[in-house]
Amino acid sequence: MSGDAMARLEAWRASGAFVGLPCTSGTGALHRVWTRAAGEGPWLTLIHGFPTSSFDMCAVAELLQASRRTLSLDMVGFGESDRPLDHVYSVSEQADAVVAMWRANGVRDTAVLAHDLGATVAQELLWRLAAGRLDGVRLRAVVLANGGIFPELHRPLPLQTALADPQRGAAVAASITEEAMSAGLRLTYGPSHQPSDGELHATWAVMSHGDGHHNLHLLIRYMEERRLRAADWVGALTATDVPLGFVWGMLDPISGAHMAERIVAELPAAPRRLLDGVGHWPPIEAPEVCAEMLREVDLG
């Protein structure tokens, strides 16, 4: 990420718009979901991870906008989208948000790049596709970057474990500071891709927008969902006919080389880039490689 990080973040925010998404509570209320469509060509959907926003995908979007029409969104509870504190967040709802943004933009055919939590959302979309429940949308290709796609191998950081604790998660979320979060994030990047102080400040600005970091204990429920839905989501990934690709940071302490070993074993034919010097964040640390993989498995 080059240039002034806050200026890039503000430009990214200004380039999007809000779409209403019906709340899963069935009350008739709407969530405002921030979304951005830009570029020319076949659709490419970018799905970010926890605990950040679509801004993670900024560099990839910029690299591909000459040949792809990129669709980005801040999932419910993240970034610029609504972040209610009295809400039960779920992977299924996040998949609903993606489908709703497809509908709002007239998307019937798309490739997907998904990272971290977004990779789990992509697995839910693959499961819906196999079940005939994807509302007629065709997935041309799916590229995944570091995520807990085989849940039993996921190694959460201590902060993630604390946030997921039903007894103390809310207090942990409320007490998180920029300094503590920045120190933790540094541990997840490769040593040669360490973020600058300005980039970490922009990340904190994304997370803390509207005191949104106070909901992190609610958002992190996806870790338990992964365990509960493992058969569905792992099965959908390993059985799909959709072309797959993987861009994997091997130095990621959460879902790194140990997860990549399983990818190779379970999906040996899938194209992959195993990046020895990269940590948890290939869309930020190696956006060019993500773009190359998308070109390889998508339309060339």
C-alpha positions as CSV (number, residue, x, y, z in Angstrom):
1,M,0.0,0.0,0.0
2,S,1.7,3.2,-1.2
3,G,1.0,6.8,-0.5
4,D,-0.8,8.3,2.4
5,A,-2.9,5.5,3.9
6,M,-5.6,7.8,5.4
7,A,-5.9,9.7,2.1
8,R,-6.3,6.4,0.2
9,L,-8.9,5.2,2.8
10,E,-10.9,8.4,2.5
11,A,-10.8,8.1,-1.3
12,W,-12.0,4.5,-1.1
13,R,-14.8,5.4,1.2
14,A,-15.9,8.3,-1.0
15,S,-16.0,6.0,-4.1
16,G,-18.7,3.8,-2.7
17,A,-22.4,4.0,-1.9
18,F,-25.0,2.4,0.5
19,V,-27.5,-0.3,-0.3
20,G,-30.3,-1.4,2.1
21,L,-30.2,-5.0,3.2
22,P,-33.2,-6.5,5.1
23,C,-32.2,-7.4,8.7
24,T,-32.2,-11.2,9.4
25,S,-34.3,-10.6,12.5
26,G,-37.3,-10.3,10.2
27,T,-38.4,-6.9,11.8
28,G,-38.4,-5.2,8.4
29,A,-35.5,-3.0,9.4
30,L,-32.7,-2.4,6.9
31,H,-28.9,-2.6,7.3
32,R,-27.0,0.0,5.3
33,V,-24.3,-1.9,3.4
34,W,-21.4,0.0,1.9
35,T,-20.6,-1.2,-1.6
36,R,-18.4,-0.1,-4.5
37,A,-18.4,-1.0,-8.2
38,A,-15.7,0.2,-10.5
39,G,-13.8,-0.9,-13.7
40,E,-14.7,-2.5,-16.9
41,G,-15.2,-6.1,-18.0
42,P,-16.5,-9.3,-16.4
43,W,-17.5,-9.0,-12.7
44,L,-15.1,-9.8,-9.9
45,T,-16.4,-9.8,-6.3
46,L,-14.0,-9.0,-3.5
47,I,-14.8,-10.3,0.0
48,H,-12.7,-9.1,2.9
49,G,-12.0,-10.7,6.3
50,F,-12.1,-10.0,10.0
51,P,-11.7,-7.5,11.6
52,T,-11.2,-5.0,8.8
53,S,-13.1,-4.0,5.6
54,S,-13.1,-4.0,1.8
55,F,-10.2,-1.5,2.0
56,D,-8.0,-4.6,2.3
57,M,-8.8,-5.3,-1.3
58,C,-8.0,-1.7,-2.6
59,A,-4.7,-2.6,-4.3
60,V,-6.1,-5.7,-6.0
61,A,-9.1,-3.7,-7.2
62,E,-6.9,-1.1,-8.7
63,L,-4.7,-3.6,-10.4
64,L,-7.7,-5.3,-12.1
65,Q,-10.1,-2.5,-12.8
66,A,-8.8,-2.2,-16.4
67,S,-10.0,-5.8,-17.1
68,R,-12.6,-6.6,-14.5
69,R,-15.6,-4.8,-13.1
70,T,-14.9,-5.1,-9.4
71,L,-17.6,-5.3,-6.7
72,S,-16.5,-4.6,-3.2
73,L,-18.6,-4.5,0.0
74,D,-18.1,-3.9,3.7
75,M,-19.9,-6.8,5.2
76,V,-22.5,-6.2,7.9
77,G,-20.8,-5.1,11.1
78,F,-17.6,-4.0,9.3
79,G,-16.1,-0.8,7.9
80,E,-18.7,1.7,6.7
81,S,-21.6,-0.6,6.8
82,D,-24.1,-0.6,9.8
83,R,-22.6,-2.2,12.9
84,P,-25.4,-2.8,15.4
85,L,-24.4,-3.9,18.9
86,D,-27.6,-5.8,19.5
87,H,-27.4,-8.2,16.6
88,V,-26.5,-11.8,16.0
89,Y,-24.1,-11.8,13.1
90,S,-23.6,-14.9,11.0
91,V,-21.7,-16.2,7.9
92,S,-25.1,-16.9,6.3
93,E,-26.1,-13.2,6.7
94,Q,-22.8,-12.1,5.2
95,A,-23.5,-14.4,2.2
96,D,-26.9,-12.9,2.0
97,A,-25.3,-9.5,1.8
98,V,-23.1,-10.6,-1.0
99,V,-26.1,-12.0,-2.9
100,A,-28.0,-8.8,-2.3
101,M,-25.2,-6.6,-3.7
102,W,-25.1,-8.9,-6.8
103,R,-28.9,-8.3,-7.2
104,A,-28.5,-4.6,-6.7
105,N,-25.8,-4.4,-9.4
106,G,-27.4,-6.9,-11.8
107,V,-24.6,-9.4,-11.4
108,R,-25.4,-12.8,-12.9
109,D,-21.9,-14.1,-13.5
110,T,-18.8,-13.3,-11.3
111,A,-15.4,-14.5,-10.2
112,V,-14.6,-14.2,-6.4
113,L,-11.5,-13.3,-4.4
114,A,-12.0,-13.9,-0.7
115,H,-9.7,-13.6,2.3
116,D,-9.9,-14.8,5.9
117,L,-13.6,-14.6,7.0
118,G,-14.4,-13.8,3.4
119,A,-13.1,-17.3,2.4
120,T,-15.7,-18.8,4.7
121,V,-18.4,-16.7,3.2
122,A,-17.2,-18.0,-0.2
123,Q,-17.5,-21.5,1.0
124,E,-21.1,-20.8,2.0
125,L,-21.7,-19.4,-1.5
126,L,-20.2,-22.6,-3.0
127,W,-22.5,-24.7,-0.7
128,R,-25.5,-22.7,-1.8
129,L,-24.4,-23.2,-5.5
130,A,-24.3,-26.9,-5.0
131,A,-27.7,-26.9,-3.3
132,G,-29.2,-24.8,-6.1
133,R,-29.7,-21.9,-3.8
134,L,-27.5,-19.2,-5.3
135,D,-30.3,-17.3,-7.1
136,G,-29.1,-18.1,-10.6
137,V,-25.7,-16.5,-10.2
138,R,-22.8,-18.3,-11.9
139,L,-19.4,-18.4,-10.2
140,R,-16.7,-18.4,-12.8
141,A,-13.9,-18.9,-10.4
142,V,-13.0,-18.6,-6.7
143,V,-9.6,-17.6,-5.4
144,L,-9.0,-17.9,-1.7
145,A,-6.4,-16.3,0.4
146,N,-5.4,-17.2,4.0
147,G,-8.5,-18.3,5.9
148,G,-9.7,-21.1,8.2
149,I,-11.1,-23.1,5.4
150,F,-10.3,-26.4,7.3
151,P,-11.6,-25.3,10.7
152,E,-9.7,-27.9,12.8
153,L,-6.4,-26.4,11.6
154,H,-7.3,-22.8,12.4
155,R,-5.0,-21.3,15.1
156,P,-6.7,-18.2,16.5
157,L,-4.5,-15.5,18.1
158,P,-4.9,-15.0,21.9
159,L,-7.0,-11.9,21.3
160,Q,-9.3,-13.8,19.0
161,T,-9.8,-16.5,21.6
162,A,-10.5,-13.9,24.2
163,L,-13.1,-12.1,22.0
164,A,-14.8,-15.4,21.4
165,D,-15.2,-16.1,25.1
166,P,-18.9,-15.7,26.0
167,Q,-18.1,-14.5,29.5
168,R,-15.5,-11.8,28.8
169,G,-15.6,-11.1,25.0
170,A,-17.6,-7.9,25.3
171,A,-15.3,-6.5,27.9
172,V,-12.3,-7.4,25.8
173,A,-13.8,-5.7,22.7
174,A,-14.6,-2.5,24.7
175,S,-11.0,-2.3,26.1
176,I,-9.1,-2.7,22.8
177,T,-6.8,0.2,22.0
178,E,-5.2,1.2,18.8
179,E,-1.8,0.5,20.2
180,A,-2.7,-3.1,21.3
181,M,-4.5,-3.9,18.0
182,S,-1.5,-2.5,16.0
183,A,1.0,-4.6,17.9
184,G,-1.1,-7.7,17.4
185,L,-1.6,-7.0,13.7
186,R,2.2,-6.7,13.2
187,L,2.6,-10.3,14.2
188,T,0.4,-11.4,11.3
189,Y,2.4,-9.8,8.5
190,G,5.6,-11.2,7.0
191,P,8.8,-9.5,8.2
192,S,9.5,-7.9,4.8
193,H,5.9,-6.6,4.5
194,Q,5.5,-4.9,7.8
195,P,2.8,-2.1,7.7
196,S,3.8,1.5,8.4
197,D,2.5,3.3,11.4
198,G,0.2,5.2,9.0
199,E,-1.1,2.0,7.4
200,L,-1.9,0.6,10.9
201,H,-3.6,3.9,11.8
202,A,-5.8,3.6,8.7
203,T,-6.6,0.0,9.7
204,W,-7.6,1.2,13.2
205,A,-9.7,3.9,11.6
206,V,-11.6,1.2,9.7
207,M,-12.1,-0.9,12.7
208,S,-13.1,1.8,15.2
209,H,-15.4,3.8,12.9
210,G,-18.4,4.7,15.0
211,D,-16.9,2.7,17.9
212,G,-17.4,-0.4,15.7
213,H,-14.6,-2.3,17.4
214,H,-17.0,-2.7,20.3
215,N,-18.8,-5.4,18.3
216,L,-15.8,-7.6,17.6
217,H,-16.9,-10.2,20.1
218,L,-20.2,-10.5,18.2
219,L,-18.5,-10.7,14.7
220,I,-16.1,-13.4,15.7
221,R,-18.8,-15.9,16.2
222,Y,-17.8,-17.1,12.7
223,M,-15.1,-19.2,14.3
224,E,-17.7,-21.4,16.1
225,E,-19.9,-21.4,12.9
226,R,-16.9,-22.9,11.0
227,R,-16.9,-25.8,13.4
228,L,-20.6,-26.3,13.3
229,R,-20.8,-26.1,9.5
230,A,-17.5,-27.8,8.8
231,A,-19.1,-30.7,6.9
232,D,-21.1,-28.4,4.6
233,W,-18.4,-25.9,3.9
234,V,-15.4,-28.2,3.6
235,G,-17.5,-30.5,1.5
236,A,-18.6,-27.7,-0.8
237,L,-15.0,-26.6,-1.3
238,T,-13.5,-30.0,-2.0
239,A,-16.4,-31.2,-4.3
240,T,-17.0,-28.0,-6.3
241,D,-16.7,-27.9,-10.1
242,V,-16.0,-24.2,-9.9
243,P,-12.3,-23.5,-10.8
244,L,-10.4,-22.7,-7.6
245,G,-7.1,-21.0,-7.0
246,F,-5.2,-20.2,-3.8
247,V,-2.8,-17.4,-2.8
248,W,-1.4,-18.3,0.6
249,G,1.0,-16.5,2.9
250,M,3.1,-19.3,4.5
251,L,4.2,-17.1,7.5
252,D,0.7,-16.5,8.7
253,P,0.5,-17.8,12.3
254,I,-3.3,-18.3,12.1
255,S,-3.9,-20.2,8.8
256,G,-0.4,-20.3,7.2
257,A,1.8,-23.2,6.1
258,H,-0.1,-25.8,8.1
259,M,-3.3,-24.9,6.3
260,A,-1.5,-24.8,2.9
261,E,-0.4,-28.4,3.5
262,R,-4.0,-29.5,3.7
263,I,-4.9,-27.5,0.6
264,V,-2.2,-29.4,-1.4
265,A,-3.4,-32.7,0.0
266,E,-7.1,-32.1,-0.6
267,L,-7.0,-30.1,-3.8
268,P,-3.8,-31.0,-5.5
269,A,-4.9,-29.9,-9.0
270,A,-5.9,-26.4,-7.9
271,P,-3.5,-23.7,-9.0
272,R,-1.7,-22.1,-6.0
273,R,0.9,-19.6,-5.0
274,L,2.5,-20.5,-1.7
275,L,4.3,-17.3,-0.6
276,D,7.2,-18.0,1.7
277,G,7.7,-14.4,2.7
278,V,4.1,-13.4,3.2
279,G,1.9,-13.5,6.3
280,H,-1.8,-13.4,6.8
281,W,-2.6,-10.6,4.3
282,P,-1.9,-11.6,0.6
283,P,-4.3,-8.9,-0.8
284,I,-2.2,-6.3,1.0
285,E,1.2,-7.9,1.1
286,A,1.1,-9.4,-2.4
287,P,-1.7,-7.9,-4.4
288,E,0.1,-8.5,-7.7
289,V,0.1,-12.2,-7.0
290,C,-3.6,-12.2,-6.2
291,A,-4.2,-10.5,-9.5
292,E,-2.1,-13.0,-11.4
293,M,-3.9,-15.9,-9.9
294,L,-7.3,-14.4,-10.8
295,R,-6.2,-14.0,-14.4
296,E,-5.0,-17.6,-14.4
297,V,-8.2,-19.2,-13.1
298,D,-10.7,-16.8,-14.4
299,L,-10.8,-15.5,-18.0
300,G,-7.1,-15.3,-18.7
